[in-house]
């Protein structure tokens, strides 16, 4: 796992070969963060949430680029332990790995995030529900961004909070936002 940019640029971490996670490719990750650089000042993002964190690769990019507080939610015990080891190696106090089921976390969450990234398994039965579940809980701050990574079998263009989709090979990123004028604040 390689860090693309920021204070940990070019650092690599050996991911155990036994992991089943499908990490976001370096190509897709680099392009995603190029798009994000034009949409948000990551150093101004006080709260970032990474759902289905897997190896923690995306969380690590957020940490490396100066996001204030990054919460990584991962259910798999080995993946969670790996994320914790990387966090400890880097001594990053603002990076909080949580071992939890994403849907239970969403159900109980009372925090608001400037940026939420979700990379569920592409075959997840409830993948199409994720934007509504997250947005209906008020987890996304006004003018914040929700980014959902998914495969070609899903299209969110008709969703009322959909902004854009970016495609990099087989990786699709759908962007959603709640504008401050829509939130009543």
ROZATOR-369020 format. One record per residue: residue number from 1; residue in three letters; x negated, y, z negated of N, C-alpha, C in turn. Coordinates in Angstrom, 2 decimals. Each point is the difference from the previous one (the first is absolute). Last residue first. Layout:
BEGIN
<NUM, "ALA", <X, Y, Z>, <X, Y, Z>, <X, Y, Z>>
...
***
This chain:
BEGIN
<185, "UNK", <30.14, 25.41, -7.22>, <-0.88, 0.68, -0.96>, <-0.50, 1.29, 0.58>>
<184, "UNK", <2.76, -3.54, 2.08>, <0.78, 0.86, -0.87>, <-0.84, 0.75, -1.02>>
<183, "UNK", <-1.20, -3.07, 3.80>, <0.06, -0.59, -1.34>, <0.80, 0.85, -0.98>>
<182, "UNK", <-1.07, 1.12, 4.65>, <0.95, -1.13, -0.05>, <0.22, -0.51, -1.41>>
<181, "UNK", <-3.17, 3.45, 1.01>, <1.35, 0.56, 0.19>, <1.06, -1.10, -0.01>>
<180, "UNK", <-4.62, -1.17, -0.31>, <0.45, 0.67, -1.23>, <1.40, 0.58, 0.16>>
<179, "UNK", <-1.36, -4.35, 2.80>, <-0.37, 1.41, 0.00>, <0.59, 0.68, -1.24>>
<178, "UNK", <-1.54, -5.07, 1.03>, <1.17, 0.70, -0.53>, <-0.43, 1.44, -0.10>>
<177, "UNK", <-1.93, -4.29, 3.25>, <-0.15, 1.07, -0.98>, <1.35, 0.50, -0.45>>
<176, "UNK", <-3.07, -4.23, 2.91>, <1.27, 0.54, -0.48>, <-0.31, 1.15, -0.95>>
<175, "UNK", <-2.48, -3.55, 3.99>, <-0.12, 1.09, -0.96>, <1.39, 0.54, -0.32>>
<174, "UNK", <-2.49, -4.79, 2.05>, <1.15, 0.90, 0.07>, <-0.11, 0.98, -1.15>>
<173, "UNK", <-3.46, -3.48, 2.85>, <0.18, 0.83, -1.19>, <1.21, 0.90, 0.25>>
<172, "UNK", <-2.26, -4.90, 2.09>, <0.90, 1.14, 0.15>, <0.08, 0.72, -1.34>>
<171, "UNK", <-3.32, -3.88, 2.77>, <0.34, 0.70, -1.24>, <0.85, 1.23, 0.32>>
<170, "UNK", <-2.20, -3.03, 3.17>, <1.22, -0.63, -0.54>, <0.48, 0.68, -1.28>>
<169, "UNK", <-2.95, 2.96, 2.94>, <0.01, -1.44, 0.24>, <1.31, -0.58, -0.50>>
<168, "UNK", <0.20, 4.31, -1.35>, <-1.41, -0.31, 0.25>, <-0.12, -1.50, 0.13>>
<167, "UNK", <3.94, 4.28, -0.35>, <-0.28, -1.39, 0.29>, <-1.47, -0.15, 0.35>>
<166, "UNK", <3.85, 3.55, -2.62>, <-1.29, -0.13, 0.68>, <-0.29, -1.49, 0.14>>
<165, "UNK", <4.52, 3.51, -0.98>, <-0.62, -1.32, -0.06>, <-1.31, 0.06, 0.77>>
<164, "UNK", <3.54, 3.78, -2.75>, <-0.74, -0.47, 1.16>, <-0.48, -1.42, -0.22>>
<163, "UNK", <3.40, 2.29, -2.75>, <-0.70, 1.12, 0.62>, <-0.70, -0.43, 1.28>>
<162, "UNK", <4.44, -1.58, -3.50>, <-1.10, -0.39, 0.88>, <-0.61, 1.23, 0.66>>
<161, "UNK", <3.94, -0.41, -2.97>, <-1.22, 0.64, -0.50>, <-1.24, -0.38, 0.81>>
<160, "UNK", <4.51, -1.73, 0.95>, <0.13, 1.46, -0.13>, <-1.27, 0.71, -0.49>>
<159, "UNK", <0.12, -4.52, 3.10>, <0.11, 0.30, -1.43>, <0.03, 1.52, -0.19>>
<158, "UNK", <-0.70, -2.40, 4.20>, <1.34, 0.52, -0.29>, <0.20, 0.35, -1.48>>
<157, "UNK", <-4.11, -1.98, 1.77>, <0.21, 1.30, 0.64>, <1.37, 0.61, -0.32>>
<156, "UNK", <-2.56, -4.27, -1.24>, <0.67, 0.85, -0.97>, <0.39, 1.37, 0.58>>
<155, "UNK", <-1.31, -5.49, 1.27>, <0.02, 1.35, 0.57>, <0.84, 0.87, -0.93>>
<154, "UNK", <-2.68, -5.27, 0.35>, <0.81, 1.00, -0.71>, <-0.12, 1.36, 0.68>>
<153, "UNK", <-2.42, -3.98, 1.39>, <1.39, -0.44, -0.12>, <0.90, 1.00, -0.72>>
<152, "UNK", <-4.95, 0.18, 0.77>, <0.83, 0.50, 1.11>, <1.48, -0.34, -0.13>>
<151, "UNK", <-2.98, 0.34, -4.53>, <-0.24, -0.54, 1.34>, <0.99, 0.55, 1.00>>
<150, "UNK", <-1.79, 2.69, -4.54>, <0.85, -1.13, 0.39>, <-0.40, -0.47, 1.39>>
<149, "UNK", <-0.80, 3.90, -4.39>, <-0.68, -0.79, 1.03>, <0.87, -1.22, 0.29>>
<148, "UNK", <1.14, 5.05, -2.07>, <0.29, -1.42, -0.05>, <-0.74, -0.68, 1.15>>
<147, "UNK", <0.06, 4.88, -3.04>, <-0.53, -0.68, 1.19>, <0.23, -1.49, -0.20>>
<146, "UNK", <1.71, 5.09, -2.04>, <0.07, -1.44, -0.17>, <-0.50, -0.60, 1.31>>
<145, "UNK", <-0.59, 5.18, -2.39>, <0.05, -0.94, 1.12>, <0.10, -1.43, -0.51>>
<144, "UNK", <1.53, 5.38, -1.84>, <-0.96, -1.10, -0.07>, <0.17, -0.92, 1.19>>
<143, "UNK", <2.77, 3.88, -1.20>, <-1.09, 0.23, 0.96>, <-1.12, -1.03, -0.12>>
<142, "UNK", <2.97, -0.23, -4.12>, <0.37, 0.81, 1.17>, <-1.24, 0.36, 0.81>>
<141, "UNK", <-0.46, -4.45, -2.76>, <0.13, 1.43, -0.29>, <0.49, 0.74, 1.25>>
<140, "UNK", <0.94, -5.22, -1.24>, <-0.78, 0.85, 0.88>, <0.28, 1.47, -0.31>>
<139, "UNK", <2.29, -3.51, -2.30>, <-1.42, -0.20, -0.24>, <-0.88, 0.90, 0.84>>
<138, "UNK", <5.04, -0.87, -0.61>, <-0.62, 1.31, -0.21>, <-1.49, -0.09, -0.26>>
<137, "UNK", <3.36, -3.53, 1.13>, <-0.47, 0.09, -1.38>, <-0.65, 1.35, -0.29>>
<136, "UNK", <1.50, -1.20, 4.38>, <1.19, 0.12, -0.86>, <-0.39, 0.11, -1.48>>
<135, "UNK", <-3.39, -0.72, 3.33>, <0.57, 1.34, 0.08>, <1.20, 0.18, -0.93>>
<134, "UNK", <-2.08, -4.30, 0.34>, <-0.95, 0.99, -0.53>, <0.63, 1.39, -0.06>>
<133, "UNK", <2.51, -3.51, 1.98>, <-0.23, -0.29, -1.42>, <-0.88, 1.08, -0.64>>
<132, "UNK", <0.71, 0.19, 4.68>, <1.18, 0.40, -0.77>, <-0.18, -0.25, -1.49>>
<131, "UNK", <-3.49, -1.43, 2.97>, <0.16, 1.47, -0.01>, <1.19, 0.46, -0.85>>
<130, "UNK", <-0.70, -4.83, 0.40>, <-0.96, 0.77, -0.79>, <0.18, 1.52, 0.06>>
<129, "UNK", <2.37, -3.81, 2.38>, <0.64, 0.71, -1.12>, <-0.93, 0.99, -0.69>>
<128, "UNK", <-1.37, -3.06, 3.55>, <0.84, 1.08, 0.55>, <0.68, 0.84, -1.09>>
<127, "UNK", <-2.59, -3.94, -1.18>, <-0.83, 1.09, 0.52>, <0.84, 1.19, 0.47>>
<126, "UNK", <1.09, -4.55, -2.06>, <0.55, 1.28, -0.43>, <-0.78, 1.21, 0.54>>
<125, "UNK", <-1.27, -4.65, 0.89>, <1.43, 0.11, 0.30>, <0.56, 1.39, -0.28>>
<124, "UNK", <-5.15, -1.17, 1.41>, <0.80, 0.21, -1.20>, <1.46, 0.23, 0.37>>
<123, "UNK", <-4.04, -0.66, 2.88>, <1.13, -0.92, 0.02>, <0.90, 0.15, -1.23>>
<122, "UNK", <-4.08, 2.54, 0.57>, <0.87, 0.32, 1.15>, <1.24, -0.88, 0.04>>
<121, "UNK", <-2.47, 1.46, -4.58>, <-0.17, -1.04, 1.03>, <0.99, 0.25, 1.13>>
<120, "UNK", <-1.07, 4.42, -2.43>, <0.52, -1.31, -0.37>, <-0.39, -1.06, 1.03>>
<119, "UNK", <-1.46, 4.96, -1.41>, <-0.46, -0.95, 1.01>, <0.47, -1.40, -0.39>>
<118, "UNK", <0.63, 5.68, -1.23>, <0.47, -1.36, -0.23>, <-0.43, -0.87, 1.17>>
<117, "UNK", <-0.83, 5.19, -2.59>, <-0.36, -0.89, 1.09>, <0.47, -1.39, -0.37>>
<116, "UNK", <0.86, 5.49, -1.51>, <0.23, -1.42, -0.29>, <-0.36, -0.78, 1.25>>
<115, "UNK", <-0.63, 5.28, -2.40>, <-0.23, -0.89, 1.13>, <0.21, -1.44, -0.46>>
<114, "UNK", <0.90, 3.52, -2.93>, <-0.22, 0.84, 1.17>, <-0.13, -0.84, 1.26>>
<113, "UNK", <2.86, -1.45, -4.52>, <-1.29, -0.08, 0.68>, <-0.04, 0.93, 1.20>>
<112, "UNK", <2.66, -1.20, -5.11>, <0.14, 0.59, 1.32>, <-1.39, 0.08, 0.63>>
<111, "UNK", <2.44, -3.29, -4.14>, <-0.99, 0.96, 0.48>, <0.37, 0.52, 1.38>>
<110, "UNK", <2.14, -3.51, -2.67>, <0.56, 1.33, -0.25>, <-0.97, 1.10, 0.44>>
<109, "UNK", <1.16, -5.78, 0.70>, <-0.88, 1.16, 0.13>, <0.75, 1.32, -0.24>>
<108, "UNK", <1.62, -4.78, 0.21>, <-0.24, 0.60, -1.32>, <-0.80, 1.30, 0.05>>
<107, "UNK", <1.19, -2.57, 3.99>, <1.23, 0.04, -0.81>, <-0.19, 0.75, -1.32>>
<106, "UNK", <-3.74, -0.93, 2.83>, <0.86, 1.05, 0.58>, <1.24, 0.19, -0.86>>
<105, "UNK", <-2.81, -3.56, -1.17>, <-0.64, 1.28, -0.28>, <0.88, 1.15, 0.50>>
<104, "UNK", <1.31, -4.35, 1.04>, <0.26, 0.30, -1.43>, <-0.61, 1.35, -0.36>>
<103, "UNK", <-0.90, -1.55, 4.29>, <1.42, 0.33, -0.10>, <0.41, 0.29, -1.46>>
<102, "UNK", <-4.50, -1.40, 0.98>, <0.30, 1.33, 0.54>, <1.47, 0.37, -0.20>>
<101, "UNK", <-2.84, -3.17, -3.29>, <0.81, -0.20, 1.20>, <0.45, 1.39, 0.48>>
<100, "UNK", <-4.58, -0.41, -2.83>, <1.45, 0.02, -0.11>, <0.63, -0.35, 1.34>>
<99, "UNK", <-4.76, 1.64, -2.61>, <0.42, -1.31, 0.49>, <1.50, -0.08, -0.22>>
<98, "UNK", <-3.38, 4.41, 0.72>, <1.06, -0.66, -0.77>, <0.31, -1.35, 0.62>>
<97, "UNK", <-4.11, 4.17, -0.07>, <0.53, -1.23, 0.60>, <1.04, -0.63, -0.93>>
<96, "UNK", <-2.17, 5.09, 0.63>, <0.72, -0.86, -0.93>, <0.55, -1.23, 0.73>>
<95, "UNK", <-3.67, 4.49, 0.20>, <0.51, -1.11, 0.81>, <0.60, -1.02, -0.97>>
<94, "UNK", <-2.34, 3.98, -1.43>, <1.29, 0.36, 0.60>, <0.61, -1.08, 0.87>>
<93, "UNK", <-4.40, -0.33, -2.14>, <1.05, 0.06, -1.03>, <1.39, 0.27, 0.59>>
<92, "UNK", <-4.66, -2.18, 1.93>, <1.03, 0.94, 0.41>, <1.17, -0.03, -0.98>>
<91, "UNK", <-4.59, -2.45, 0.75>, <0.32, 0.80, -1.19>, <1.00, 1.11, 0.33>>
<90, "UNK", <-1.98, -3.70, 2.77>, <-0.04, 1.41, 0.39>, <0.26, 0.94, -1.18>>
<89, "UNK", <0.17, -4.73, -0.58>, <-1.31, 0.28, 0.62>, <-0.16, 1.49, 0.30>>
<88, "UNK", <4.20, -1.52, -1.53>, <-0.99, 0.06, -1.07>, <-1.40, 0.29, 0.55>>
<87, "UNK", <3.50, -0.64, 3.12>, <0.26, 1.21, -0.80>, <-1.06, 0.16, -1.09>>
<86, "UNK", <-0.04, -3.97, 2.47>, <-0.49, 1.12, 0.82>, <0.18, 1.31, -0.77>>
<85, "UNK", <1.75, -3.84, -2.04>, <-1.47, -0.05, 0.04>, <-0.58, 1.16, 0.79>>
<84, "UNK", <4.72, -0.54, -0.10>, <-0.51, 0.45, -1.30>, <-1.53, 0.00, -0.03>>
<83, "UNK", <2.14, -1.78, 3.79>, <0.18, 1.45, -0.04>, <-0.56, 0.56, -1.31>>
<82, "UNK", <0.08, -4.66, 0.37>, <-1.00, 0.58, 0.92>, <0.08, 1.53, -0.02>>
<81, "UNK", <3.26, -2.41, -2.38>, <-1.29, -0.07, -0.69>, <-1.11, 0.60, 0.86>>
<80, "UNK", <4.28, -0.41, 1.92>, <0.01, 1.02, -1.04>, <-1.35, 0.04, -0.73>>
<79, "UNK", <0.65, -3.41, 3.10>, <-0.13, 1.29, 0.69>, <-0.06, 1.13, -1.02>>
<78, "UNK", <0.84, -4.30, -1.64>, <-1.38, 0.09, 0.51>, <-0.24, 1.32, 0.71>>
<77, "UNK", <4.43, -0.98, -1.64>, <-0.98, 0.20, -1.08>, <-1.44, 0.14, 0.50>>
<76, "UNK", <4.61, 1.55, 2.57>, <-0.91, -1.15, -0.01>, <-1.10, 0.21, -1.05>>
<75, "UNK", <3.27, 3.48, 0.97>, <0.51, -1.12, -0.79>, <-1.00, -1.14, -0.15>>
<74, "UNK", <-0.40, 5.62, 0.67>, <-0.28, -1.28, 0.67>, <0.43, -1.13, -0.93>>
<73, "UNK", <-0.39, 5.78, 0.60>, <0.88, -1.04, -0.51>, <-0.22, -1.27, 0.83>>
<72, "UNK", <-2.61, 4.93, -1.32>, <0.03, -1.14, 0.93>, <0.85, -1.10, -0.62>>
<71, "UNK", <-0.88, 5.68, -0.52>, <0.52, -1.23, -0.62>, <0.10, -1.05, 1.09>>
<70, "UNK", <-2.73, 4.93, -0.90>, <0.42, -1.01, 0.98>, <0.44, -1.24, -0.76>>
<69, "UNK", <-1.24, 5.64, -0.61>, <0.40, -1.23, -0.69>, <0.54, -0.96, 1.04>>
<68, "UNK", <-2.25, 3.98, 1.63>, <-0.11, 0.09, -1.45>, <0.26, -1.29, -0.74>>
<67, "UNK", <-2.21, 0.54, 5.00>, <1.34, 0.04, -0.58>, <-0.11, -0.12, -1.52>>
<66, "UNK", <-3.76, -0.04, 3.40>, <0.27, 1.01, -1.02>, <1.40, 0.09, -0.54>>
<65, "UNK", <-2.42, -3.10, 3.24>, <0.30, 1.29, 0.61>, <0.51, 1.03, -1.00>>
<64, "UNK", <-1.02, -4.55, -1.22>, <-1.21, 0.54, 0.61>, <0.20, 1.40, 0.55>>
<63, "UNK", <3.73, -2.42, -1.69>, <-0.91, 0.36, -1.08>, <-1.24, 0.70, 0.57>>
<62, "UNK", <2.99, -1.80, 3.09>, <0.61, 1.15, -0.67>, <-0.91, 0.50, -1.12>>
<61, "UNK", <-1.31, -3.92, 2.18>, <-0.13, 1.15, 0.91>, <0.58, 1.26, -0.64>>
<60, "UNK", <0.57, -4.04, -2.29>, <-1.38, 0.42, -0.06>, <-0.26, 1.19, 0.92>>
<59, "UNK", <4.19, -2.12, 0.15>, <-0.16, 0.73, -1.26>, <-1.40, 0.58, -0.10>>
<58, "UNK", <0.82, -2.87, 3.55>, <0.64, 1.30, 0.23>, <-0.12, 0.86, -1.25>>
<57, "UNK", <-1.69, -4.41, -0.33>, <-0.73, 0.75, 1.01>, <0.58, 1.40, 0.23>>
<56, "UNK", <1.23, -3.97, -2.93>, <-0.23, 1.34, -0.53>, <-0.71, 0.91, 0.99>>
<55, "UNK", <1.70, -4.67, 0.50>, <-1.40, 0.12, -0.44>, <-0.30, 1.36, -0.63>>
<54, "UNK", <4.96, -0.90, 0.21>, <-0.90, -1.00, 0.60>, <-1.40, 0.07, -0.58>>
<53, "UNK", <4.39, 2.71, -0.66>, <-1.36, 0.52, 0.17>, <-1.00, -1.01, 0.58>>
<52, "UNK", <5.14, 1.04, -0.69>, <-0.55, -1.18, 0.66>, <-1.48, 0.27, 0.30>>
<51, "UNK", <1.68, 4.46, -1.01>, <0.81, -1.18, -0.27>, <-0.47, -1.17, 0.86>>
<50, "UNK", <-1.85, 4.95, -1.94>, <-0.29, -1.01, 1.01>, <0.73, -1.27, -0.40>>
<49, "UNK", <0.09, 5.67, -1.22>, <0.42, -1.36, -0.31>, <-0.29, -0.90, 1.18>>
<48, "UNK", <-1.44, 5.19, -2.34>, <0.09, -0.86, 1.19>, <0.35, -1.40, -0.46>>
<47, "UNK", <-0.40, 5.47, -1.91>, <0.50, -1.35, -0.24>, <0.16, -0.75, 1.31>>
<46, "UNK", <-1.89, 4.39, 0.02>, <-0.20, -0.35, -1.40>, <0.38, -1.43, -0.32>>
<45, "UNK", <-1.71, 2.84, 4.43>, <0.97, -1.04, -0.37>, <-0.28, -0.44, -1.43>>
<44, "UNK", <-2.72, 3.09, 2.52>, <1.10, 0.65, -0.71>, <1.07, -1.01, -0.43>>
<43, "UNK", <-3.77, -1.24, 2.63>, <-0.55, 0.46, -1.28>, <1.06, 0.71, -0.84>>
<42, "UNK", <1.00, -1.44, 4.43>, <-0.05, -1.11, -0.94>, <-0.58, 0.40, -1.35>>
<41, "UNK", <2.78, 2.62, 3.75>, <-1.31, 0.21, -0.62>, <-0.10, -1.04, -1.10>>
<40, "UNK", <3.04, -0.50, 4.61>, <-0.06, 0.24, -1.44>, <-1.43, 0.27, -0.42>>
<39, "UNK", <1.32, -0.73, 4.63>, <1.33, 0.13, -0.62>, <-0.05, 0.40, -1.47>>
<38, "UNK", <-3.83, -0.95, 2.93>, <0.74, 1.09, 0.64>, <1.35, 0.26, -0.66>>
<37, "UNK", <-2.82, -3.54, -1.44>, <-0.81, 1.22, -0.16>, <0.70, 1.21, 0.61>>
<36, "UNK", <1.81, -4.38, 0.57>, <0.28, 0.58, -1.32>, <-0.78, 1.29, -0.23>>
<35, "UNK", <-0.87, -2.49, 3.93>, <1.34, 0.60, 0.06>, <0.32, 0.70, -1.32>>
<34, "UNK", <-3.93, -2.43, 0.11>, <-0.14, 1.15, 0.90>, <1.33, 0.73, 0.13>>
<33, "UNK", <-0.06, -4.03, -2.36>, <-0.54, 1.10, -0.80>, <-0.34, 1.22, 0.85>>
<32, "UNK", <1.64, -3.89, 2.17>, <0.99, 0.45, -0.97>, <-0.53, 1.21, -0.78>>
<31, "UNK", <-2.97, -2.19, 2.91>, <0.98, 0.83, 0.71>, <1.08, 0.52, -0.93>>
<30, "UNK", <-3.17, -2.98, -1.78>, <-0.66, 1.25, 0.39>, <0.96, 0.92, 0.72>>
<29, "UNK", <1.57, -4.29, -1.12>, <-0.21, 0.80, -1.20>, <-0.64, 1.35, 0.35>>
<28, "UNK", <0.54, -3.24, 3.42>, <1.29, 0.58, -0.39>, <-0.17, 0.93, -1.20>>
<27, "UNK", <-3.86, -2.30, 1.36>, <0.47, 0.85, 1.10>, <1.30, 0.71, -0.37>>
<26, "UNK", <-1.79, -3.28, -2.92>, <-0.76, 1.26, -0.07>, <0.48, 0.98, 1.07>>
<25, "UNK", <3.57, -3.58, -1.69>, <-1.26, 0.01, 0.74>, <-0.70, 1.34, -0.16>>
<24, "UNK", <3.21, -2.25, -3.69>, <0.11, 0.94, 1.11>, <-1.36, 0.07, 0.69>>
<23, "UNK", <1.07, -4.52, -2.62>, <-0.36, 1.40, -0.22>, <0.23, 0.85, 1.25>>
<22, "UNK", <2.13, -4.48, -2.04>, <-0.34, 0.47, 1.33>, <-0.36, 1.47, -0.16>>
<21, "UNK", <-0.18, -4.27, -3.76>, <0.48, 1.31, 0.44>, <-0.46, 0.31, 1.42>>
<20, "UNK", <-1.11, -3.86, -2.91>, <0.98, -0.19, 1.06>, <0.47, 1.33, 0.60>>
<19, "UNK", <-4.80, -1.85, -2.60>, <1.14, 0.91, -0.01>, <0.90, -0.25, 1.20>>
<18, "UNK", <-4.34, -2.13, -1.00>, <1.22, -0.72, -0.38>, <1.25, 0.89, 0.02>>
<17, "UNK", <-4.60, 1.47, 0.72>, <0.56, -0.65, 1.19>, <1.30, -0.73, -0.29>>
<16, "UNK", <-1.87, 4.47, -2.68>, <-0.08, -1.46, -0.01>, <0.71, -0.62, 1.22>>
<15, "UNK", <-2.24, 4.85, 0.17>, <1.31, -0.55, -0.35>, <-0.13, -1.53, 0.03>>
<14, "UNK", <-3.68, 4.18, -0.61>, <0.24, -1.34, 0.54>, <1.32, -0.55, -0.53>>
<13, "UNK", <-1.64, 5.18, 0.94>, <0.32, -0.90, -1.09>, <0.38, -1.34, 0.62>>
<12, "UNK", <-2.64, 5.10, 1.36>, <0.69, -1.22, 0.35>, <0.18, -0.86, -1.25>>
<11, "UNK", <-0.99, 5.50, 1.75>, <-0.15, -1.04, -1.02>, <0.80, -1.21, 0.45>>
<10, "UNK", <-0.06, 4.18, 2.47>, <-0.92, -1.08, 0.39>, <-0.25, -1.03, -1.10>>
<9, "UNK", <2.18, 4.44, -1.70>, <-0.17, -0.33, 1.41>, <-1.13, -1.01, 0.19>>
<8, "UNK", <2.09, 2.28, -4.02>, <-0.51, -1.38, 0.05>, <-0.21, -0.48, 1.44>>
<7, "UNK", <1.71, 4.40, -1.00>, <-1.20, -0.13, -0.83>, <-0.57, -1.41, -0.02>>
<6, "UNK", <2.85, 1.18, 4.31>, <0.07, 0.52, -1.35>, <-1.26, -0.28, -0.79>>
<5, "UNK", <1.99, -3.23, 4.11>, <-0.41, 1.39, -0.20>, <0.10, 0.39, -1.47>>
<4, "UNK", <0.52, -4.64, 1.71>, <-0.14, 0.77, 1.25>, <-0.58, 1.39, -0.26>>
<3, "UNK", <-0.61, -4.92, -2.58>, <0.64, 1.30, -0.21>, <-0.32, 0.87, 1.20>>
<2, "UNK", <0.34, -5.57, -0.25>, <-0.86, 1.17, 0.18>, <0.81, 1.27, -0.23>>
<1, "UNK", <-0.14, -5.73, -0.90>, <0.87, 1.17, 0.00>, <-0.91, 1.22, 0.00>>
***
